[in-house]
Amino acid sequence: MKKWENHCIMLFETTKFSLSTVHIYCQIIIVSILFADKSFLSCVLSLLTLPMELNHSVNEFILFGLTQDILKEKIVFVVFLFLYLATLLANSLILITIRFSRTLGSPMYFFLFYLSLADSCFSTSTAPRLIINAISGNKVISYNECMTQIFVVHFFGCMATLVLILMSFDRYVAICKPLRYTIIMNQQVCGALVILAWVGSCIHSSAQIFLALKLPFCGPNVIDHYFCDLQPLLKLACMDTYVINLLIVFNSGAIRMVSFIILLISYTFILHSLSNKSAEGRRKALSTCTSHIIVIILFFVPCIFTYTRPPITFPMDKMVAVFYTIGTPLLNPLIYTLRNSEVKNAIRKLWFNKL
């Protein structure tokens, strides 16, 4: 692990990132190596070796943040530090429980493991910088660091989207095709589906970074947001961004919208098929599906609001972004834990019986 961290830091030092940001992104990569498919590493390394052509006169940006009031900045620091630590704790609890529990070996928990991993990294891609900026007052972010943040945010955001689709597919097969469930959702198939999700996320985030690198910047460099994203960057570009905005809507917006529709249709079929189940089976399946539907709505509605419209600023934009980048990764493990008796029992057996 230390070898990977040293190698990672050496690569990031060539881009002149701040030391805190170096460690944040390196930890994301290291966690992904330890828990998931190594295709993400090659994807990130290809980004680091990608020549970022400076077709602009702006070498750094200033993140406006959530507020400019000094007192409110301190409140932001305390509140979001608590939320971020709670997110890491809750998702780590699920990761470790699923990893070492003998009772959570079904495909649903296999996919839940990767959802918690994606949520942890997704929150880490934005929350630490927001917290550091709030306490230090230094809101400068370099061009290369900004581009890398766009890549990481969209990678793990897309990863969470695709894993939610896999979870809905798993529930569909389990409820609508119960006799063939173990054949269809075997270990090899589940592993291949997760690898496809990693690859798809890399393709999506690479497309986003390609669009970002095409934007020329020659004037104002204040980003009216607390993290780098394509929508606020479009307003700073020295060019007509109509076509690029259409591509962003097609890439990010369409992915979220189509995924949301697919998920709603799949759960409609699932809920319809519950009429043929016994009362006990219907109750258990309905509890699981309700948790999934709540997570889907909480994640997709803010994303669709953000990425399926022109780059127009609304007063609620930042709070909507806070909800899906920091709020949802915290709510997901709470929803799955509080509404799932199997997870609660596994946590109790793994953690409290040993105390």
C-alpha positions, 0 to 999 in steps of 0.5 A: 500500500505504501508503495502505491501511495508513494508512486501516486504522490510522485505522479500528482506532484508533477501536476503541482497539486496542493499537498492535502489534495494529493493525499485525498486523491491518492487515498481514493485510488488506494481504496479502489485498488484494495477493494475493487477492480484495478481497471480504475487505476489504469483509468486514472493513470491514463488521465495523469499522463494525458497532456492538458493543453493550456489553450487559455491564460488562466492557470488557477480558479477560485472556488466561491464556496457556499458562503463568503461570511466568516461566521457562516464559514465556521458553521460550514466547517463544523457541519460538513466535517461532521457529515463527512466523518459520519459518511465515512463511518457509516459506509465503512461499517457497511463495507467491513460488515459485508466483507467479513460477514458470512450471512451477507453473501448474496449478490444484493450485498455484493452490489451494496458493497460497491455502492458504499465504496462509490459513495465514500469516494464520491463524497471524498471527491468534494467534501474535504476541499469544502471543509479545508477551504471553509477553515483556511479561507484559501479557495484557490484551485489549480487548473489541473487539480480542477480537471482531476476533480471533475474526472473523479466526481463524475467517475464515482457518480457514474459508478453509483448510478450503474451499481444502482441499476445492477441492484435493481436487476438483481431484485428483478431476477430474485423476485420475478425469476426466483427459480433461475436466480442462482443460475443467472446471478452467479459469482462470475456474472456479478463480478463481470457486471461490476467490472463493466460498471467500472469501465463504463464509469471510466468512459463517462468521466473521460468524456467529461474531462475531454469536454472540460479540456476543450474549454478556453479560459481567458477572463474571470476565474471565480467558480460560483460553486464549492467544487469544480464541475462542467456546468459552472465552468461553462460560464467562464469559458471564452467561447460559445458553449452551446454545443458543449452544453448539449454534449454535457446534457447528452452525456451526464443528463441523458445517462441519469434520465435514462437510468432513472426511467429504467429503474422506475420501469424495473421496480414497477415490474417488481412491485406488480409481480409481488401480487403472486407472492405470499404475505411474508414474501411480499412483506420482505420484498416490499421492504427491500424494494422500498429502500432501493426506491428511496435511494434512487429518488434521493440520488437521481432527482437532484442529478437530473435537475443539475445536468439536464438544463442549460448552464443557468444559475439558480439560488438552490444549485449549491444546496442541490449539489450538497444533497447529492454529493454529501447528503445522499452518500450519508443517507444510503447506508442509513436507509439500507441499515435501518430498513434491512433486518439482515444487515442489522443482524450482521452488524450486531453479530460482527461487532457487538457480540465481540465486545 
